[in-house]
């Protein structure tokens, strides 16, 4: 391994530690030439998963793209970055376990929505609005009605939005 500071290939491993439940190894290294320390990671190289889009175009699965879409849906929610990372890890792990080479964007979106629905209702609705391509308020309301059992045990029809607006003003 080359030193990122001086480019010497004379480095030694100081410590190795398994991470991500044994899926990767973190190595702490030291350069024999400049004595600087750095960290390297060793991961099993996976064959790329191909995502088949709704227009039948294909693209290589991107963890970064998945993370970005989930972070966008979770902005202004109470979900921690640790929880978001766990969701991405779970989805990625399931993809590699269940789908050998290809997954449709519909299946991928469903995997994300399942986990967001369990984690945070608002993040779920925000993600669903993009994934399901909502074009009207009625579609939002219909999606919320489908989630009514998980909304604090209240039914959508039981919520009185006018009272809440009046209380907020006082």
N, C-alpha and C positions, 0 to 999 in steps of 0.2 A: 504494500500500500504506500503510495506517495504522500509525503508530507504536504499539506495544503499551504504551508508557509514558505518552505524553501525548496520544495519539489524533490527532496531526497527520497530515495526508495529504501533507506535504512531506518525502518521504524520497528518498534517492538510493542507487543500487546501487554498492557499493565493489568487489565482486568477484563473479563468477559461476563456478560450477564444475559440470561434469556429474558425476552420481553414479549408482549402480546401473546401470552399463554403459550410460549415456546415457538411461536411462528417466526420469530426473528431473534437475532443476537446483537446486543449492543457491546461494542468493544472500545475500551479506553486505551489510547495509544500514545506513545512518546517518540519523538524523532531523535535519533542518535546524533544528528548533525547540529540542529538548532535548539534542542531540548524542549521544544514547545510540545504541548499536549493537545490532542484532538480526539473526537469521537467518530467512530464509523459504525455503520449498521449493515448487517448481513441478513438478507431475506431470501426466501425461496422464490425463484422467478416463476411466475404463473403465466400460463398461456393466456393471451388476451381474450377477453369476452367481447363479443360483438353485440352492440345494441341495435336492434332493428326498429327504426323510427316508423311513425304512422304512415309516412309517405313512401315507405319501403327503402329509404336510404339507410345505409349501414355506417356505423362509426364505432371506434374502439371505446369500450367502457372507460370512463374517467372518474376516479375517486374524487378528484378536485372539483369537477363539475357537479357531481352529486352533493358534495359538501357545500358548495356555493349555493345550490338551490335550496338546501335544507336551512342553511344559515339565513337566507333571505326570508323564508317562511317563518322562521323563529325569531326574527328581530322584534323587539318590543314585547317579548314574552318572558316568562320567568325561567325558561329552560337554560341551564348552565352549558358552557362550552363542553364540559365533560359529558353531559347527557347527549348533546348533539354528536360528539365524536363517537359515543357508544352506539347511537342510532346508525351512523355511517358504517361503523365496524360491523354491526349486526347485518345490515343490508348487504354489504360487500361479502361477508362470510357466507351468507345464504346463497348469493349469486354463484360463488365458486363451488359450493357444495351441491346445489340442485340443478344448475344450468351448465351444461358441459362446454358449450362453445358460443351459444347465442341466447339472447333474452330480448323480448320485445319491450319497447319503451312503456307499453301498457302494464306489463308484468312488473317492470322495475318501479314504476310509479305506484303500483298497488302495494309493493313491499314497503316503500317509504310511507305511504299513507297509513298502513296498518300500524306502524311503529309511532307515527306522529299522533294518531288517534288515541293511542294508549298514553302518550306522554303529555300532550297539551292540546286542548280542543281548538284554541285560536290558531295555533300553528297548523293544525290539521286543516282547518277551513281555508286558511291562506294558501296552503299548498294545493288543496283540492280545487280552489278557484282557478289556478293556473293549469293544473294537470287535467281537470275536466273541462277547461275552457268555458267557464261560466260567462254568459253574455247578458244575464238579466238578474235583477234582485230576486225574482221568483226562484231561480236556480239556487241562490244562496240560502234562501229560506227553506227550500226543500231539503238541502243538505243538512241544515241545522235540525230540521224536524227528524231526520234519520238518526241524528245523534242525541235526541232529546233525553234518552235514558241516562246518558253519561253526563248531562249538564246538571250536576248537583242534584240529581233525582227529580228535577222539575220538568214538567212538560212545557213545550214551547208556548202552547196556548195559555198556560197559567201565568206566564210572565207578563207584567203590565209595564210596558216601556214608558208610558206617559207618567206614571207615578215615580219611576226612577228619575226621569228628567226633572220633574218638579222638586224631588228631594235634592238633586244635585245643585239646583239653583239656590236653595235655602242654606 
